[in-house]
Amino acid sequence: MKESNSIKYTIGAMAPVSKRSTEISFEEGARVAENLIKGLVSKGIYASHEFQGSVALNIHIESHSDVDVLIIKQNIILVQKPYVTIYSEPSDRRSMKDIIKELRVESESILTKNFPQVDVKIKNNKSISLEGGSLKRKVDIVPSCWYDTVEYQKTKNKADRGIKIYHKENHELIFNQPFKHIDLIEKKDIVYNGNLKMVIRLMKNMIADMPDYKK
């Protein structure tokens, strides 16, 4: 029996992006992050990068998913009270908001200079977006710092570790748990034999393919 167009669309929309396409997303995100981190080191600012979001979860869809990369300040962290673990006092006495603001400002400068053919958008409050030019994927750079929750202090499980993201306009740090999000979806997807991620991809593709007035 010949499958209907709707069945064909559904099956295709649920399928993961090809392995090579996903690899390119990670490669482009890492390329931008490593270039930025090298530039930050030259200014005496140390950071690392972590992937978050749909690409990290393998729920991204072709031509519509950005590569989300956290740029995380090193050598200083925020810790939730009451302390479970003993932490040493940081040598930098500035507020964390000011420290991550510096990370954001310097990142804007470095990325704009190092990727002159790329459209670098610096007006977004939570991220710096790069698109076009030599990039094969849109990359969102998110300046942030670690936030060691009480739960993380107890377990040392990455899924329990928080992040605080810098909000440019409000000059504030916003709490997020991207690794908890990843962990919960991965576990739930196992319970449902891989069907959760398929449904998420289907919904994302349906929304992406809708005319704007329906969204």
QUICORKA-V823945 format. One record per pair of residues at least 6 apart in sequence whose ideal C-beta (glycine too) atoms are under 7 Angstrom apart, sorted by the first residue. I is the first residue (numbers start at 1). J is the second residue. D is the distance in Angstrom with one decimal. If there is no record, write none. Layout:
{{I J D} {I J D}}
This chain:
{{10 202 6.4} {13 201 6.2} {13 202 4.7} {13 205 3.8} {13 206 6.8} {14 198 3.9} {14 201 5.4} {14 202 4.8} {16 58 5.8} {17 60 5.9} {17 61 6.7} {17 62 5.6} {21 62 6.8} {22 55 6.9} {22 58 6.8} {24 136 5.5} {24 137 6.6} {25 55 4.8} {25 60 6.9} {25 67 5.0} {25 137 5.1} {26 51 7.0} {26 55 6.9} {28 67 6.1} {28 135 5.8} {28 136 5.4} {28 137 4.4} {28 139 6.0} {29 51 6.2} {29 67 3.9} {29 69 4.7} {29 139 5.4} {32 69 6.9} {32 130 6.1} {32 139 4.7} {32 141 6.6} {33 49 3.8} {33 69 5.0} {33 71 6.5} {35 114 5.6} {36 71 6.4} {36 107 5.9} {36 110 5.6} {36 111 6.0} {36 141 6.6} {37 47 5.4} {37 49 6.6} {39 110 3.7} {39 114 6.3} {40 47 5.4} {40 106 6.2} {40 110 6.7} {43 106 5.7} {45 103 6.3} {45 106 6.0} {46 74 4.3} {46 75 5.7} {47 71 5.1} {47 72 5.9} {47 73 5.6} {47 74 5.7} {47 103 6.6} {48 72 5.4} {48 74 5.7} {49 69 5.4} {49 70 6.3} {49 71 5.6} {50 70 4.6} {50 72 6.3} {51 68 6.8} {51 69 6.0} {52 68 4.9} {52 70 5.7} {52 178 3.8} {53 68 3.5} {54 60 4.1} {54 65 4.9} {55 65 6.2} {55 67 5.3} {55 68 7.0} {56 182 6.0} {57 182 5.7} {57 185 5.8} {58 197 6.5} {59 197 5.2} {59 200 4.7} {59 201 5.8} {61 201 5.9} {61 204 5.0} {61 205 5.3} {61 208 6.3} {64 208 4.6} {66 138 4.6} {66 139 6.9} {66 140 5.0} {67 137 5.2} {67 138 6.9} {67 139 4.8} {67 140 6.9} {68 140 5.0} {68 142 6.5} {69 139 6.3} {69 140 6.8} {69 141 5.6} {69 142 6.7} {70 142 5.0} {70 144 5.3} {70 163 6.3} {71 103 6.9} {71 107 6.3} {71 141 5.6} {71 142 6.6} {71 143 5.2} {71 144 6.8} {72 144 5.4} {72 145 6.3} {72 146 6.1} {73 99 6.3} {73 100 6.1} {73 103 5.4} {73 145 4.6} {76 90 4.7} {76 92 5.8} {76 99 6.5} {77 145 6.4} {77 146 4.2} {77 148 5.8} {78 96 5.6} {78 145 6.0} {78 146 6.9} {78 147 4.7} {78 164 6.0} {79 87 5.5} {79 148 4.7} {80 147 6.7} {80 148 6.4} {80 149 4.9} {80 150 5.1} {82 150 6.9} {84 150 6.0} {84 153 3.7} {84 154 5.5} {85 153 4.7} {92 99 6.3} {96 145 5.9} {96 173 6.4} {97 171 6.0} {97 172 6.5} {97 173 5.8} {100 143 5.8} {100 144 6.8} {100 145 5.5} {100 166 4.3} {100 173 6.5} {101 166 6.3} {101 171 6.6} {103 143 4.6} {104 143 4.3} {104 166 5.1} {104 168 6.4} {107 128 6.0} {107 141 6.2} {107 143 5.6} {108 122 4.4} {108 128 5.9} {111 120 5.2} {111 128 5.9} {111 130 6.5} {111 141 6.8} {112 120 4.9} {115 130 6.1} {115 133 6.4} {117 133 3.5} {117 134 6.1} {118 130 5.0} {118 131 6.8} {118 132 5.7} {118 133 3.7} {118 134 6.7} {118 135 5.7} {119 131 5.0} {119 132 4.7} {120 128 6.7} {120 130 5.3} {121 128 6.9} {121 129 4.3} {122 128 5.6} {125 167 5.1} {125 168 4.7} {125 169 5.1} {126 142 6.2} {126 165 5.5} {126 167 6.1} {127 140 4.3} {127 141 6.1} {127 142 4.8} {128 141 4.4} {129 138 6.6} {129 140 5.3} {130 138 7.0} {130 139 4.7} {131 138 4.3} {142 165 5.8} {143 166 5.0} {144 163 5.0} {144 164 6.0} {144 165 4.7} {144 166 6.5} {145 164 5.3} {146 161 6.6} {146 163 6.7} {147 162 3.7} {147 163 6.0} {147 164 4.8} {147 175 6.3} {148 161 6.4} {149 160 5.9} {149 161 6.7} {149 162 5.0} {151 160 4.3} {152 160 4.0} {152 161 4.3} {158 179 5.2} {159 179 5.0} {159 180 5.2} {159 183 3.7} {160 180 6.7} {161 179 6.1} {162 175 5.9} {162 176 6.9} {162 177 5.2} {163 176 5.0} {163 178 6.1} {164 173 3.9} {164 174 6.5} {164 175 5.7} {165 173 6.8} {165 174 4.9} {165 176 5.7} {166 173 6.1} {167 174 5.5} {185 196 6.8} {188 196 5.3} {189 196 4.3} {189 197 5.0} {207 215 6.3}}
